[in-house]
Amino acid sequence: MNSLVLIDGNSLINRAFYATPPLSAKDGTPTNAVYAFINMLVKIIGDIKPEHILVAFDRKEPTFRHTMYADYKGTRKPMPDDLRPQIDLMKTVLDTMGISRFEQVGIEADDIIGSASKKFNKETIIITGDKDSFQLVDPTTSVYFTRKGISELEIFSADNFKEKMGIEPIQIIDLKSMMGDSSDNIPGIMGVGEKTATSLVQTYGSLENLYNHVDELKGKLREKVENSKDSAFLSKTLATIKTDLDLPFTLEDLTYEFPFSQKTRTLFSSLDLRNLLRKTTLFKEDDEEEQLSFVAEESYSLPSVIEVRSKDSFPKFTESKYAIYIGKNIDLYDGKNEFRIFIRETFFDDGLDYTETVTLLKPLFESDKYSLITFAKKALMTKLDKFDVQLTSYTDDVCLQKYLADFSGREETATEVIEQYSFPQDLPAYSLYKINEILNEKLREEEMTDLYKNLELPLTDVLFQMEKDGFKVDVKTLDETTLKYEKLIDGLLDKIHSIAGEDLNPNSPKQLGIVLFEKLGLKSGKKTKNGYSTNAEVLESIADQHEIVPLILRYRQITKLCSTYMKGLKPLIDSRTGLIHTCFNQTLTTTGRLSSKEPNLQNIPVRDDEGKEIRKFFISSFENGKIVGADYSQIELRLLAHFSGCEPLINAFISGEDIHTLTASQVFGVSISEVTPQMRRSAKAVNFGIIYGISDFGLATQLKIANKKAGEYIKKYFEMYPSVKEYMDSNVKFARENGFVKTMLGRKRYIREIHSSNYNLRSFGERAAMNMPLQGTAADIIKIAMLKVFKRLKKEGLKSKLILQVHDELIVDTHPAEVEIVKTVLKEEMQTAVKLSVPLDAEVSVGDRWFDAK
């Protein structure tokens, strides 16, 4: 297209930063905004195919608008530490790509764009997330406005602008002069918002005409307008984008070459932008004659779609490898063609019904002749199980591969992953097939293929079975306990109302703040713009000031427990079987630990009596059956001893000595026999705190002692165990040099915060570097144990079932005749999961309920 694209560089990179999960190069350089910006640029080139591109940037120096109004943009928050270096980096990237950019002291990017849009008699497209640019829309200029971060563009043109906005483009200046702009701190007319301002513009056409007819206004509105005349006209000047700058470049200067040069590929490689590197059509080939256009090559390489609407047109399974995507319809890719199997929703629809389709696909699922690729294997197994079909074919899981090789920090859908890798959304099976190839290679590069194939992938089968088997709930006990706690809540509320002297909602920060800090006059009332802060930390700090505060804390604790784990459990129970089927998430945590939802059985409180009581609801599904639990004892401390090679710790674990008592005797300088329970508790906090890189302040807060005293404990600990200090420091050093740390099995966690200029973020990165190898290895070990226990229970031909994993604990629903063999299986398999320089100890317990098996 013979057009000019003008990009607001600051607007786009800001939106890119906030819309894209954290990403960094191996040296820790943050790159998420740069990566998203480049993707948007590539999309613009592919979709619009402009002949000319200019990216305009703001500069740090004050502009002519600041000279006119000192508070201009005065309310802007400081730029995030991880965004600041990406501005200059983006400029370097643009220069390498051959994309023109421009900035000028005293002038904003808007003014450069405004002047460029008028200078050249060209069809012009402005890409921005700033509505100021709407005033530039005219018959030759359109604004593509970024929505949902930068993933969607809404087009504003001369043809549709008034329909969308209710006013003409040039009247945007008048609108802002009246309503102001909080983002730029433009004052406008005091007390006039967007709705009123729009109505005034529609009625009077301009600011000038409004003041010519100010006598037509009534009441307070007239008063506001009359009192803000100077402010309004200043605002109009501030809001007006310059269109007459003498720009020092020609249209020819804004041309670019595409595909990009090999220098661009090299730069992308240095920034670890691997997803971009895989788009080979972005770069020129070494042999110039081999160059193909971006769009042509993409189109050429895409498979054809074969529609399947009946049994007769169903594909023959002639290949050995298939990718499958299940959505509204089912897509199947065989390495050549994408088959779209249309699923009939009603009798009158064209297509196959689900049962019929699954039956036809059954050979793919249950034969070792085929291998499959899917997204979220466990979810596919659950779907197939409803049709009594088992997934026994080898199946790669792109979701799991992405988690290990390229974790985004959050749960992702197939659609999101396909978009990230820039494959076509309308060819989902083909896209998964190709992403699988990319991620297999990345797992090899990152040396995590074994972790994926021998641990995480087979664990999916175990988790599926655990979810399917479920955990039996004693509904009678649940109902009785719920009733008991509802009465307790009512009693607490009555006491709170009585003490407060009024009806008070303890969960309302506004009501509570007024009662505590104004009516009762308690100290430490931290006031925010929304009122007083009444979170748990604040309430705990003032708990000794008045009898009402502990009651409020207990009320909140009990109500949360009741709503989440008592009333909240009831709807999740299968009414036919009495079983509850939690959903395990294998791809959510940075350390490799599992999580669960609906319900979240990982987060049941265990430190207080009420939390422990929840475990009383869970019983065996067998008549007279038992719950057998096994819990790794101090696994992270044992791993600390193993990794650090600390001889005192290693010897203590080998001899079975109490590690907390040993640490207490050393820290407090007393003999083992003189260690008191309080000393041991303090030493326990030190032992576990060291694993998490605890600070003097953190330990002091936990033990309720002075910072200085806490610092002395930590110093004494490292004097006792110097190799622990060396190990922790070596983890931090490794993370700084490599950008990641890893577990014993090779699981990696990239820690971009380790290089942050922000002290708090950098400190977090250092703590993560210390802890992740320990916590991550513990997670790997419990997963190995799960595989071993699951296989052994099957091998022994037992009816008992592994049904739950919580942190370092495994739970087996046990047939009454199999209790002893299950205890043996758990102890043997868990204690031999891996070989360390210290013994792994699994403590086994048995009970009628989960509560008792502890």
Buried (B, 14 or more C-beta within 10 A) or exposed (E): EEBBBBBBBBBBBBBBBEBBEBBBBBBBBBBBBBBBBBBBBBBBBBEBBBBBBBBBBBBEEEBBBBEEBEEBBEEEEEBBBBBEBBBEBBBEBBEBBBBBBBBBEEBBBBBBBBBBBBBBEBBBBBBBBBBBBBBBBBEBBBBBBBEEBBBEBEEBBBEEBEEEBEBBBBBBBBBBBBBBBEEBBBBBBEEBEEEBBBBBBEEBBBBEBBBEEBEEBEEEBEEBBEEBBEBBBBBBBBBBBBBEBEBEEEBEEBEBEBBBBEBBBEBBEEBBBBBBBBBEBBBBEEEEEEEBBBEEBBEEEBBEBBBBBEEEEBBEBEBEBBBBBBEEBBBBBBEEBBBBBBBBEEEEEEBBBBEBBBBBBBEBBBEEEBBBBBBBBBBBBBBBBEBEBEBEBEBBBBBBBBBBBBBBEEEBEBBBBBBBBBBBEEBBBBBBBBBBEBBBBBBEEBEBBEBBBEBBBBBBBBBBBBBBBBBBBBBEBBEEBBEEBBEBBEEBBEBBEEBBEEEBEBEEBEBBBBBBBEEBEBEEBEEEEEBBBBEEEBBEEBBEBBEBBEBBBBBBBBBEBBEBBBBBBEEEBEEEEBBBBBBBBBBBBBBBBBBBEEBBBBBBBEEEEBBBBBBBBBBBBBEEBBBBBBBBBBBBBBBBBBBBEBEBBBEBBEEEBBBBBBBBBBBBEEEEEEBEEEBBEBBBBBBBBBBBBBBBEBBBBBBEBEBEEBBBBBEBBBEBBEBBBBBBBBBBEBBBEBBBBBBBBBBBBBBBBBBBEEEEBBBBBBBBBBBBBBBBBBBBBBBBBBBBBBBBBEEEEBEBBBBBBBBBBBBBBBBEEBBEBBBEBBBEBBBEBBEBBBEBBBBBBBBBBBBBBB
